[in-house]
Amino acid sequence: MNVIKTEIEGLYVIEPRVFADDRGYFFESYNQREFDEKIGPVRFVQDNESRSQYGVVRGLHFQKGEHAQAKLVRVVEGAVLDVAVDLRPGSPTYGKHFGVELTAQNHRQFFIPRGFAHGFSVLSPVAIFQYKCDNLYCPESEGAVIWNDPDLAIDWRIPTDKIILSPKDMKHPRLKDLK
């Protein structure tokens, strides 16, 4: 796998080696030993999958304290813009975000360590999104930043009138108002 460092410490884009021929393709989507060597030791304990339609924006979510989660995310159908926002206290890139397009065709993955808010927008008619977490989900520890925080100015690459949000994702605080 090819690991691409981003301008934010700890965020990595991962490009697997894809072996393709006229039958289709094969790639190793995860290898613990290689991940440990190239990124660092992480023990994933939960896998999640979501299916969403064009225009859906999910996020920007995170888990607080001892329930914080690192994630390894990928798309198995369609395309998304995946975004991580640095929430690590004292980080020189606190409040900065990084986005990467993940598609079923490019097979890219995105590693997001603990201490980041995470979200994505669906750019294709449908997207199936999968992610591994290194900590179990704890509803009492969830937090979020509003998707359209003007201080973040994230371009979700969807016209505002086409964005679809859950009622919950419409009510989150701005980054500057996090407690």
N, CA, C and O atoms as a DFTB+ gen file, in Angstrom:
716 C
 N C O
     1  1       0.833      -1.184       0.000
     2  2       0.000       0.000       0.000
     3  2       0.877       1.246       0.000
     4  3       1.950       1.282       0.602
     5  1       0.388       2.253      -0.688
     6  2       1.085       3.531      -0.738
     7  2       0.413       4.462       0.269
     8  3      -0.796       4.680       0.199
     9  1       1.185       5.008       1.200
    10  2       0.650       5.899       2.230
    11  2       1.068       7.327       1.904
    12  3       2.253       7.627       1.753
    13  1       0.066       8.204       1.799
    14  2       0.308       9.605       1.470
    15  2       0.036      10.444       2.710
    16  3      -1.084      10.465       3.221
    17  1       1.071      11.139       3.194
    18  2       0.893      12.041       4.333
    19  2       0.164      13.288       3.856
    20  3       0.394      13.761       2.743
    21  1      -0.705      13.814       4.691
    22  2      -1.384      15.067       4.372
    23  2      -0.681      16.196       5.119
    24  3       0.269      15.960       5.864
    25  1      -1.156      17.423       4.913
    26  2      -0.552      18.563       5.610
    27  2      -0.952      18.621       7.084
    28  3      -0.448      19.459       7.832
    29  1      -1.861      17.728       7.505
    30  2      -2.255      17.662       8.916
    31  2      -1.687      16.387       9.513
    32  3      -1.997      15.285       9.062
    33  1      -0.858      16.546      10.524
    34  2      -0.196      15.414      11.178
    35  2      -1.197      14.342      11.584
    36  3      -2.203      14.627      12.234
    37  1      -0.907      13.101      11.191
    38  2      -1.726      11.966      11.592
    39  2      -2.773      11.550      10.580
    40  3      -3.270      10.426      10.647
    41  1      -3.130      12.429       9.635
    42  2      -4.094      12.074       8.592
    43  2      -3.338      11.478       7.410
    44  3      -2.347      12.042       6.946
    45  1      -3.816      10.332       6.927
    46  2      -3.155       9.662       5.815
    47  2      -4.176       9.212       4.773
    48  3      -5.252       8.722       5.115
    49  1      -3.831       9.381       3.521
    50  2      -4.579       8.792       2.419
    51  2      -3.824       7.527       2.030
    52  3      -2.604       7.544       1.868
    53  1      -4.558       6.441       1.884
    54  2      -3.940       5.145       1.593
    55  2      -4.415       4.669       0.218
    56  3      -5.612       4.615      -0.061
    57  1      -3.460       4.331      -0.616
    58  2      -3.764       3.775      -1.928
    59  2      -3.297       2.323      -1.959
    60  3      -2.095       2.058      -1.934
    61  1      -4.231       1.390      -2.013
    62  2      -3.823      -0.012      -2.069
    63  2      -3.279      -0.372      -3.452
    64  3      -3.553       0.308      -4.440
    65  1      -2.516      -1.436      -3.499
    66  2      -2.071      -1.970      -4.786
    67  2      -3.228      -2.791      -5.351
    68  3      -3.665      -3.772      -4.748
    69  1      -3.710      -2.377      -6.505
    70  2      -4.845      -3.040      -7.135
    71  2      -4.326      -3.874      -8.302
    72  3      -3.587      -3.382      -9.155
    73  1      -4.720      -5.130      -8.325
    74  2      -4.353      -6.041      -9.394
    75  2      -5.606      -6.252     -10.254
    76  3      -6.565      -6.894      -9.826
    77  1      -5.578      -5.703     -11.464
    78  2      -6.747      -5.762     -12.339
    79  2      -6.420      -6.491     -13.634
    80  3      -5.303      -6.418     -14.146
    81  1      -7.413      -7.188     -14.146
    82  2      -7.326      -7.805     -15.466
    83  2      -8.735      -7.878     -16.035
    84  3      -9.653      -7.262     -15.494
    85  1      -8.917      -8.626     -17.123
    86  2     -10.225      -8.656     -17.778
    87  2     -11.303      -9.336     -16.933
    88  3     -12.482      -9.250     -17.276
    89  1     -10.940      -9.999     -15.851
    90  2     -11.916     -10.622     -14.947
    91  2     -12.445      -9.648     -13.910
    92  3     -13.527      -9.850     -13.358
    93  1     -11.681      -8.583     -13.643
    94  2     -12.041      -7.643     -12.587
    95  2     -10.796      -7.187     -11.861
    96  3      -9.782      -6.892     -12.493
    97  1     -10.860      -7.126     -10.539
    98  2      -9.701      -6.675      -9.777
    99  2      -9.653      -7.389      -8.425
   100  3     -10.626      -8.001      -7.982
   101  1      -8.483      -7.287      -7.789
   102  2      -8.262      -7.778      -6.434
   103  2      -7.353      -6.784      -5.743
   104  3      -6.408      -6.274      -6.345
   105  1      -7.636      -6.507      -4.471
   106  2      -6.688      -5.758      -3.653
   107  2      -6.906      -6.126      -2.191
   108  3      -7.992      -6.535      -1.779
   109  1      -5.842      -5.967      -1.434
   110  2      -5.890      -6.189       0.005
   111  2      -6.390      -4.888       0.625
   112  3      -5.690      -3.877       0.583
   113  1      -7.581      -4.900       1.196
   114  2      -8.136      -3.660       1.749
   115  2      -7.567      -3.339       3.129
   116  3      -7.618      -2.191       3.570
   117  1      -7.032      -4.341       3.804
   118  2      -6.435      -4.076       5.113
   119  2      -5.457      -5.185       5.446
   120  3      -5.744      -6.367       5.258
   121  1      -4.294      -4.785       5.944
   122  2      -3.272      -5.720       6.394
   123  2      -2.685      -5.135       7.679
   124  3      -2.011      -4.105       7.640
   125  1      -2.936      -5.779       8.802
   126  2      -2.529      -5.256      10.106
   127  2      -1.029      -4.991      10.172
   128  3      -0.610      -3.932      10.638
   129  1      -0.222      -5.935       9.715
   130  2       1.228      -5.783       9.807
   131  2       1.702      -4.567       9.008
   132  3       2.479      -3.753       9.508
   133  1       1.233      -4.450       7.766
   134  2       1.656      -3.328       6.925
   135  2       1.141      -1.994       7.474
   136  3       1.847      -0.987       7.425
   137  1      -0.084      -1.990       7.994
   138  2      -0.640      -0.783       8.604
   139  2       0.214      -0.350       9.801
   140  3       0.553       0.826       9.935
   141  1       0.559      -1.309      10.666
   142  2       1.397      -1.006      11.831
   143  2       2.742      -0.423      11.410
   144  3       3.230       0.522      12.031
   145  1       3.338      -0.974      10.369
   146  2       4.654      -0.525       9.906
   147  2       4.608       0.873       9.293
   148  3       5.515       1.677       9.512
   149  1       3.561       1.164       8.531
   150  2       3.532       2.405       7.752
   151  2       2.787       3.547       8.428
   152  3       3.058       4.715       8.147
   153  1       1.848       3.225       9.319
   154  2       1.063       4.270       9.982
   155  2       1.230       4.214      11.489
   156  3       1.404       5.249      12.133
   157  1       1.179       3.040      12.047
   158  2       1.321       2.863      13.485
   159  2       0.330       1.831      13.978
   160  3      -0.640       1.508      13.292
   161  1       0.579       1.317      15.167
   162  2      -0.321       0.276      15.680
   163  2      -1.687       0.843      16.070
   164  3      -1.795       1.758      16.887
   165  1      -2.704       0.279      15.470
   166  2      -4.087       0.603      15.787
   167  2      -4.834      -0.719      15.808
   168  3      -4.670      -1.543      14.909
   169  1      -5.642      -0.922      16.817
   170  2      -6.441      -2.152      16.910
   171  2      -7.898      -1.793      16.636
   172  3      -8.562      -1.179      17.471
   173  1      -8.381      -2.178      15.473
   174  2      -9.767      -1.891      15.116
   175  2     -10.694      -2.912      15.765
   176  3     -10.404      -4.108      15.782
   177  1     -11.827      -2.420      16.305
   178  2     -12.741      -3.287      17.057
   179  2     -14.176      -3.260      16.534
   180  3     -15.018      -4.028      16.999
   181  1     -14.460      -2.382      15.572
   182  2     -15.821      -2.263      15.071
   183  2     -15.791      -1.840      13.613
   184  3     -15.051      -0.930      13.242
   185  1     -16.596      -2.499      12.784
   186  2     -16.765      -2.119      11.381
   187  2     -18.185      -1.601      11.188
   188  3     -19.139      -2.169      11.721
   189  1     -18.322      -0.509      10.415
   190  2     -19.621       0.092      10.142
   191  2     -19.791       0.278       8.645
   192  3     -18.813       0.360       7.902
   193  1     -21.046       0.343       8.210
   194  2     -21.348       0.593       6.819
   195  2     -22.600       1.446       6.728
   196  3     -23.557       1.243       7.475
   197  1     -22.587       2.410       5.801
   198  2     -23.786       3.209       5.552
   199  2     -24.027       3.287       4.051
   200  3     -23.098       3.204       3.248
   201  1     -25.289       3.449       3.696
   202  2     -25.686       3.660       2.308
   203  2     -26.431       4.986       2.279
   204  3     -27.329       5.218       3.088
   205  1     -26.057       5.850       1.349
   206  2     -26.655       7.181       1.276
   207  2     -26.838       7.572      -0.172
   208  3     -26.182       7.031      -1.062
   209  1     -27.736       8.519      -0.403
   210  2     -27.996       9.016      -1.750
   211  2     -27.269      10.337      -1.985
   212  3     -26.738      10.951      -1.060
   213  1     -27.264      10.753      -3.251
   214  2     -26.617      12.010      -3.618
   215  2     -27.136      13.152      -2.734
   216  3     -28.331      13.259      -2.458
   217  1     -26.205      13.988      -2.306
   218  2     -26.557      15.176      -1.532
   219  2     -26.528      14.993      -0.035
   220  3     -26.557      15.976       0.704
   221  1     -26.471      13.753       0.435
   222  2     -26.416      13.525       1.882
   223  2     -25.073      14.014       2.408
   224  3     -24.022      13.726       1.837
   225  1     -25.129      14.757       3.504
   226  2     -23.937      15.138       4.256
   227  2     -24.099      14.535       5.639
   228  3     -25.085      14.798       6.328
   229  1     -23.135      13.731       6.039
   230  2     -23.125      13.136       7.383
   231  2     -21.948      13.721       8.129
   232  3     -20.815      13.674       7.649
   233  1     -22.211      14.274       9.303
   234  2     -21.120      14.813      10.088
   235  2     -21.326      16.282      10.408
   236  3     -22.337      16.887      10.051
   237  1     -20.403      16.798      11.046
   238  2     -19.040      16.391      11.388
   239  2     -19.053      15.776      12.802
   240  3     -19.205      16.507      13.781
   241  1     -18.902      14.489      12.918
   242  2     -19.064      13.768      14.181
   243  2     -17.725      13.394      14.813
   244  3     -16.705      13.265      14.135
   245  1     -17.763      13.224      16.131
   246  2     -16.607      12.709      16.856
   247  2     -17.072      12.101      18.172
   248  3     -18.195      12.334      18.618
   249  1     -16.195      11.324      18.781
   250  2     -16.414      10.753      20.106
   251  2     -15.419      11.414      21.059
   252  3     -14.257      11.624      20.710
   253  1     -15.885      11.737      22.262
   254  2     -15.073      12.478      23.228
   255  2     -14.344      11.548      24.196
   256  3     -14.743      10.407      24.427
   257  1     -13.247      12.093      24.758
   258  2     -12.532      11.469      25.867
   259  2     -12.091      10.051      25.607
   260  3     -11.561       9.735      24.542
   261  1     -12.315       9.191      26.597
   262  2     -11.849       7.810      26.504
   263  2     -12.559       7.027      25.397
   264  3     -12.132       5.927      25.047
   265  1     -13.623       7.577      24.854
   266  2     -14.367       6.908      23.791
   267  2     -14.010       7.435      22.403
   268  3     -14.654       7.069      21.420
   269  1     -12.991       8.290      22.313
   270  2     -12.547       8.813      21.016
   271  2     -12.239       7.650      20.078
   272  3     -11.858       6.565      20.516
   273  1     -12.408       7.896      18.792
   274  2     -12.215       6.834      17.804
   275  2     -11.280       7.267      16.686
   276  3     -11.382       8.378      16.166
   277  1     -10.366       6.371      16.327
   278  2      -9.644       6.479      15.066
   279  2     -10.471       5.704      14.052
   280  3     -11.132       4.725      14.399
   281  1     -10.433       6.147      12.785
   282  2     -11.230       5.494      11.749
   283  2     -10.389       5.269      10.496
   284  3      -9.520       6.069      10.149
   285  1     -10.675       4.170       9.841
   286  2     -10.129       3.891       8.518
   287  2     -11.345       3.746       7.613
   288  3     -12.120       2.800       7.752
   289  1     -11.513       4.693       6.679
   290  2     -12.748       4.777       5.896
   291  2     -12.480       4.506       4.417
   292  3     -11.384       4.751       3.911
   293  1     -13.523       3.988       3.730
   294  2     -13.430       3.741       2.296
   295  2     -14.827       3.652       1.690
   296  3     -15.820       3.499       2.401
   297  1     -14.882       3.748       0.380
   298  2     -16.131       3.666      -0.362
   299  2     -16.088       2.403      -1.216
   300  3     -15.102       2.155      -1.910
   301  1     -17.158       1.601      -1.166
   302  2     -17.218       0.390      -1.986
   303  2     -18.198       0.528      -3.149
   304  3     -18.207      -0.303      -4.057
   305  1     -19.015       1.569      -3.124
   306  2     -19.870       1.909      -4.266
   307  2     -20.056       3.413      -4.288
   308  3     -20.375       4.019      -3.265
   309  1     -19.857       4.023      -5.459
   310  2     -20.088       5.453      -5.586
   311  2     -18.879       6.300      -5.250
   312  3     -17.731       5.875      -5.385
   313  1     -19.179       7.543      -4.796
   314  2     -18.122       8.519      -4.515
   315  2     -18.557       9.459      -3.401
   316  3     -19.715       9.870      -3.331
   317  1     -17.612       9.791      -2.535
   318  2     -17.860      10.765      -1.469
   319  2     -16.680      11.724      -1.377
   320  3     -15.565      11.419      -1.802
   321  1     -16.962      12.886      -0.810
   322  2     -15.901      13.774      -0.346
   323  2     -15.819      13.526       1.143
   324  3     -16.782      13.781       1.867
   325  1     -14.692      13.037       1.609
   326  2     -14.508      12.709       3.015
   327  2     -13.660      13.790       3.667
   328  3     -12.628      14.184       3.124
   329  1     -14.092      14.274       4.837
   330  2     -13.455      15.426       5.479
   331  2     -13.161      15.122       6.947
   332  3     -13.988      14.543       7.651
   333  1     -11.976      15.520       7.394
   334  2     -11.598      15.434       8.799
   335  2     -11.178      16.819       9.278
   336  3     -10.492      17.552       8.566
   337  1     -11.600      17.173      10.503
   338  2     -11.276      18.463      11.113
   339  2     -10.476      18.199      12.379
   340  3     -10.905      17.426      13.235
   341  1      -9.329      18.828      12.503
   342  2      -8.452      18.653      13.663
   343  2      -9.059      19.326      14.889
   344  3      -9.254      20.541      14.901
   345  1      -9.357      18.534      15.922
   346  2      -9.889      19.053      17.189
   347  2      -8.932      18.792      18.348
   348  3      -9.321      18.932      19.507
   349  1      -7.711      18.423      18.062
   350  2      -6.752      18.091      19.121
   351  2      -6.274      19.362      19.816
   352  3      -5.678      20.235      19.184
   353  1      -6.536      19.464      21.114
   354  2      -6.073      20.655      21.850
   355  2      -4.556      20.827      21.705
   356  3      -3.799      19.865      21.837
   357  1      -4.132      22.043      21.436
   358  2      -2.702      22.331      21.317
   359  2      -2.096      21.982      19.972
   360  3      -0.917      22.255      19.743
   361  1      -2.868      21.386      19.078
   362  2      -2.334      21.025      17.772
   363  2      -2.088      22.295      16.951
   364  3      -2.919      23.203      16.966
   365  1      -0.968      22.372      16.241
   366  2      -0.716      23.548      15.397
   367  2      -1.723      23.660      14.241
   368  3      -1.825      24.713      13.613
   369  1      -2.459      22.586      13.961
   370  2      -3.449      22.630      12.886
   371  2      -4.881      22.526      13.448
   372  3      -5.806      22.140      12.733
   373  1      -5.051      22.872      14.726
   374  2      -6.385      22.847      15.331
   375  2      -7.346      23.699      14.482
   376  3      -7.034      24.831      14.113
   377  1      -8.525      23.122      14.185
   378  2      -9.525      23.844      13.406
   379  2      -9.324      23.776      11.900
   380  3     -10.152      24.277      11.140
   381  1      -8.237      23.164      11.467
   382  2      -7.998      23.004      10.026
   383  2      -8.663      21.705       9.562
   384  3      -8.831      20.763      10.335
   385  1      -9.032      21.682       8.286
   386  2      -9.636      20.468       7.760
   387  2      -8.914      20.007       6.504
   388  3      -8.211      20.773       5.844
   389  1      -9.110      18.744       6.200
   390  2      -8.557      18.137       4.996
   391  2      -9.645      17.252       4.402
   392  3     -10.324      16.518       5.120
   393  1      -9.805      17.329       3.087
   394  2     -10.782      16.497       2.404
   395  2     -10.154      15.724       1.267
   396  3      -9.199      16.177       0.636
   397  1     -10.709      14.542       1.014
   398  2     -10.224      13.695      -0.065
   399  2     -11.421      12.995      -0.696
   400  3     -12.347      12.578       0.000
   401  1     -11.394      12.870      -2.015
   402  2     -12.457      12.132      -2.695
   403  2     -12.129      10.643      -2.650
   404  3     -11.060      10.206      -3.077
   405  1     -13.070       9.891      -2.125
   406  2     -12.949       8.439      -2.059
   407  2     -14.001       7.858      -2.995
   408  3     -15.173       8.229      -2.928
   409  1     -13.581       6.949      -3.865
   410  2     -14.522       6.352      -4.801
   411  2     -14.311       4.843      -4.876
   412  3     -13.268       4.317      -4.486
   413  1     -15.332       4.168      -5.389
   414  2     -15.194       2.731      -5.627
   415  2     -14.125       2.463      -6.684
   416  3     -13.512       1.396      -6.692
   417  1     -13.901       3.433      -7.576
   418  2     -12.915       3.248      -8.644
   419  2     -11.482       3.515      -8.180
   420  3     -10.562       2.808      -8.592
   421  1     -11.278       4.529      -7.328
   422  2      -9.891       4.830      -6.934
   423  2      -9.424       3.991      -5.741
   424  3      -8.229       3.956      -5.448
   425  1     -10.336       3.327      -5.059
   426  2     -10.032       2.410      -3.953
   427  2      -9.261       3.071      -2.801
   428  3      -8.742       2.380      -1.924
   429  1      -9.187       4.388      -2.806
   430  2      -8.461       5.080      -1.738
   431  2      -9.158       4.880      -0.398
   432  3     -10.372       4.689      -0.322
   433  1      -8.352       4.931       0.650
   434  2      -8.845       4.908       2.014
   435  2      -8.272       6.126       2.723
   436  3      -7.288       6.721       2.286
   437  1      -8.914       6.476       3.823
   438  2      -8.500       7.659       4.578
   439  2      -8.409       7.248       6.035
   440  3      -9.378       6.757       6.615
   441  1      -7.229       7.453       6.629
   442  2      -7.058       7.162       8.055
   443  2      -7.175       8.457       8.839
   444  3      -6.474       9.434       8.573
   445  1      -8.074       8.442       9.807
   446  2      -8.341       9.593      10.660
   447  2      -8.064       9.176      12.104
   448  3      -8.782       8.332      12.640
   449  1      -7.046       9.741      12.743
   450  2      -6.748       9.336      14.116
   451  2      -7.746       9.931      15.112
   452  3      -8.596      10.744      14.749
   453  1      -7.630       9.521      16.342
   454  2      -8.454      10.095      17.410
   455  2      -8.197      11.594      17.490
   456  3      -7.094      12.061      17.206
   457  1      -9.230      12.345      17.880
   458  2      -9.072      13.782      18.041
   459  2      -9.541      14.591      16.841
   460  3      -9.264      15.787      16.759
   461  1     -10.242      13.963      15.917
   462  2     -10.744      14.644      14.734
   463  2     -12.253      14.499      14.633
   464  3     -12.812      13.472      15.018
   465  1     -12.909      15.526      14.116
   466  2     -14.304      15.398      13.691
   467  2     -14.265      14.865      12.268
   468  3     -13.322      15.125      11.520
   469  1     -15.299      14.117      11.902
   470  2     -15.314      13.456      10.604
   471  2     -16.686      13.570       9.956
   472  3     -17.713      13.484      10.629
   473  1     -16.692      13.766       8.638
   474  2     -17.937      13.782       7.893
   475  2     -17.685      13.520       6.427
   476  3     -16.542      13.507       5.970
   477  1     -18.771      13.310       5.690
   478  2     -18.636      13.124       4.256
   479  2     -19.893      13.573       3.545
   480  3     -20.979      13.616       4.124
   481  1     -19.722      13.910       2.267
   482  2     -20.848      14.243       1.395
   483  2     -20.865      13.241       0.251
   484  3     -19.819      12.802      -0.227
   485  1     -22.072      12.886      -0.178
   486  2     -22.223      11.892      -1.241
   487  2     -22.303      12.608      -2.588
   488  3     -23.199      13.419      -2.822
   489  1     -21.352      12.294      -3.470
   490  2     -21.214      12.946      -4.765
   491  2     -21.830      12.146      -5.910
   492  3     -22.028      12.684      -7.000
   493  1     -22.130      10.893      -5.683
   494  2     -22.680      10.002      -6.703
   495  2     -24.158       9.733      -6.404
   496  3     -24.631      10.096      -5.327
   497  1     -24.896       9.111      -7.321
   498  2     -26.301       8.826      -7.043
   499  2     -26.507       8.040      -5.745
   500  3     -27.458       8.295      -5.007
   501  1     -25.622       7.096      -5.473
   502  2     -25.648       6.312      -4.240
   503  2     -24.208       6.068      -3.827
   504  3     -23.325       5.962      -4.679
   505  1     -23.963       5.978      -2.525
   506  2     -22.637       5.601      -2.038
   507  2     -22.794       4.622      -0.885
   508  3     -23.642       4.789      -0.008
   509  1     -21.956       3.604      -0.912
   510  2     -21.842       2.692       0.232
   511  2     -20.476       2.956       0.837
   512  3     -19.439       2.827       0.185
   513  1     -20.514       3.328       2.104
   514  2     -19.349       3.824       2.840
   515  2     -19.058       2.843       3.964
   516  3     -19.959       2.486       4.723
   517  1     -17.819       2.407       4.079
   518  2     -17.427       1.483       5.149
   519  2     -16.309       2.093       5.973
   520  3     -15.446       2.803       5.456
   521  1     -16.343       1.800       7.274
   522  2     -15.248       2.267       8.104
   523  2     -15.022       1.383       9.315
   524  3     -15.941       0.815       9.903
   525  1     -13.742       1.301       9.653
   526  2     -13.280       0.580      10.830
   527  2     -13.047       1.600      11.931
   528  3     -12.595       2.713      11.662
   529  1     -13.353       1.229      13.173
   530  2     -13.124       2.100      14.334
   531  2     -12.269       1.364      15.346
   532  3     -12.368       0.145      15.489
   533  1     -11.429       2.110      16.047
   534  2     -10.571       1.482      17.054
   535  2     -11.171       1.538      18.456
   536  3     -10.513       1.161      19.426
   537  1     -12.409       2.003      18.570
   538  2     -13.091       2.064      19.860
   539  2     -14.576       1.871      19.582
   540  3     -15.077       2.289      18.539
   541  1     -15.263       1.251      20.497
   542  2     -16.690       1.023      20.317
   543  2     -17.460       2.328      20.447
   544  3     -17.067       3.214      21.206
   545  1     -18.544       2.443      19.714
   546  2     -19.403       3.624      19.742
   547  2     -20.053       3.768      21.110
   548  3     -20.531       2.789      21.683
   549  1     -20.071       4.986      21.630
   550  2     -20.685       5.286      22.929
   551  2     -21.569       6.517      22.748
   552  3     -21.052       7.629      22.644
   553  1     -22.898       6.342      22.706
   554  2     -23.786       7.473      22.433
   555  2     -23.617       8.646      23.402
   556  3     -23.795       9.799      23.012
   557  1     -23.278       8.364      24.646
   558  2     -23.127       9.433      25.646
   559  2     -21.899      10.295      25.396
   560  3     -21.781      11.384      25.959
   561  1     -20.986       9.822      24.561
   562  2     -19.738      10.553      24.313
   563  2     -19.686      11.194      22.936
   564  3     -18.634      11.677      22.519
   565  1     -20.801      11.204      22.228
   566  2     -20.730      11.770      20.888
   567  2     -20.766      13.286      20.925
   568  3     -21.383      13.897      21.798
   569  1     -20.105      13.858      19.976
   570  2     -20.087      15.300      19.787
   571  2     -20.086      15.587      18.301
   572  3     -19.908      14.681      17.487
   573  1     -20.282      16.840      17.950
   574  2     -20.302      17.195      16.534
   575  2     -20.088      18.692      16.364
   576  3     -20.270      19.486      17.287
   577  1     -19.698      19.040      15.156
   578  2     -19.566      20.425      14.709
   579  2     -20.514      20.567      13.527
   580  3     -20.625      19.655      12.708
   581  1     -21.191      21.690      13.433
   582  2     -22.147      21.911      12.349
   583  2     -21.438      21.819      10.996
   584  3     -20.322      22.313      10.836
   585  1     -22.079      21.199      10.055
   586  2     -21.504      20.921       8.736
   587  2     -21.133      22.184       7.960
   588  3     -20.193      22.171       7.165
   589  1     -21.862      23.266       8.186
   590  2     -21.636      24.493       7.416
   591  2     -21.026      25.613       8.253
   592  3     -21.298      26.789       8.013
   593  1     -20.210      25.253       9.224
   594  2     -19.536      26.250      10.065
   595  2     -18.773      27.229       9.161
   596  3     -17.884      26.811       8.419
   597  1     -19.106      28.522       9.215
   598  2     -18.432      29.474       8.316
   599  2     -16.938      29.613       8.604
   600  3     -16.176      29.991       7.714
   601  1     -16.509      29.317       9.822
   602  2     -15.075      29.389      10.123
   603  2     -14.303      28.255       9.446
   604  3     -13.122      28.409       9.134
   605  1     -14.955      27.131       9.222
   606  2     -14.310      26.011       8.528
   607  2     -14.395      26.196       7.013
   608  3     -13.458      25.864       6.287
   609  1     -15.510      26.721       6.547
   610  2     -15.729      26.993       5.114
   611  2     -15.431      25.769       4.247
   612  3     -14.708      25.864       3.255
   613  1     -15.989      24.624       4.627
   614  2     -15.791      23.396       3.857
   615  2     -16.654      23.454       2.597
   616  3     -17.851      23.733       2.660
   617  1     -16.031      23.190       1.468
   618  2     -16.762      23.072       0.200
   619  2     -17.143      21.602       0.043
   620  3     -16.307      20.771      -0.312
   621  1     -18.402      21.290       0.309
   622  2     -18.881      19.911       0.264
   623  2     -19.130      19.441      -1.168
   624  3     -19.480      18.282      -1.393
   625  1     -18.950      20.343      -2.135
   626  2     -19.082      20.040      -3.560
   627  2     -20.496      19.600      -3.951
   628  3     -20.693      18.813      -4.877
   629  1     -21.471      20.136      -3.211
   630  2     -22.891      19.905      -3.496
   631  2     -23.583      21.258      -3.363
   632  3     -23.321      21.981      -2.402
   633  1     -24.459      21.621      -4.301
   634  2     -25.201      22.879      -4.135
   635  2     -26.002      22.857      -2.831
   636  3     -26.604      21.841      -2.485
   637  1     -26.007      23.970      -2.120
   638  2     -26.656      24.046      -0.806
   639  2     -28.101      23.574      -0.847
   640  3     -28.566      22.926       0.091
   641  1     -28.817      23.888      -1.919
   642  2     -30.227      23.491      -1.994
   643  2     -30.418      21.996      -2.257
   644  3     -31.549      21.509      -2.237
   645  1     -29.340      21.267      -2.502
   646  2     -29.399      19.820      -2.743
   647  2     -28.898      19.009      -1.543
   648  3     -28.943      17.779      -1.565
   649  1     -28.425      19.688      -0.506
   650  2     -27.877      18.990       0.668
   651  2     -29.008      18.388       1.494
   652  3     -30.021      19.032       1.768
   653  1     -28.801      17.134       1.880
   654  2     -29.759      16.394       2.704
   655  2     -29.081      16.090       4.034
   656  3     -28.011      15.483       4.070
   657  1     -29.717      16.521       5.134
   658  2     -29.167      16.334       6.474
   659  2     -30.168      15.606       7.355
   660  3     -31.377      15.675       7.132
   661  1     -29.654      14.913       8.351
   662  2     -30.537      14.365       9.382
   663  2     -30.972      15.529      10.269
   664  3     -30.268      16.537      10.338
   665  1     -32.104      15.416      10.945
   666  2     -32.503      16.485      11.876
   667  2     -31.415      16.776      12.908
   668  3     -31.199      17.930      13.278
   669  1     -30.735      15.738      13.369
   670  2     -29.666      15.886      14.360
   671  2     -28.496      16.708      13.803
   672  3     -27.934      17.549      14.505
   673  1     -28.134      16.458      12.534
   674  2     -26.988      17.161      11.950
   675  2     -27.277      18.611      11.606
   676  3     -26.365      19.342      11.217
   677  1     -28.516      19.043      11.739
   678  2     -28.869      20.444      11.507
   679  2     -28.648      21.307      12.738
   680  3     -28.710      22.533      12.647
   681  1     -28.388      20.690      13.895
   682  2     -28.414      21.412      15.173
   683  2     -27.083      21.493      15.912
   684  3     -27.055      21.955      17.052
   685  1     -26.007      21.073      15.319
   686  2     -24.726      21.030      16.034
   687  2     -24.145      22.437      16.200
   688  3     -24.477      23.345      15.438
   689  1     -23.278      22.610      17.199
   690  2     -22.641      23.926      17.409
   691  2     -21.513      24.174      16.404
   692  3     -21.020      23.257      15.748
   693  1     -21.130      25.426      16.312
   694  2     -19.943      25.801      15.545
   695  2     -18.706      25.371      16.338
   696  3     -18.774      25.156      17.549
   697  1     -17.591      25.252      15.645
   698  2     -16.337      24.868      16.277
   699  2     -16.004      25.800      17.434
   700  3     -15.609      25.336      18.503
   701  1     -16.157      27.104      17.236
   702  2     -15.788      28.061      18.290
   703  2     -16.676      27.944      19.516
   704  3     -16.325      28.470      20.573
   705  1     -17.821      27.267      19.408
   706  2     -18.738      27.130      20.545
   707  2     -18.661      25.751      21.208
   708  3     -19.445      25.459      22.111
   709  1     -17.726      24.902      20.768
   710  2     -17.581      23.586      21.415
   711  2     -17.159      23.751      22.855
   712  3     -16.372      24.637      23.191
   713  1     -17.684      22.899      23.693
   714  2     -17.321      22.922      25.126
   715  2     -16.454      21.766      25.461
   716  3     -16.047      21.613      26.613
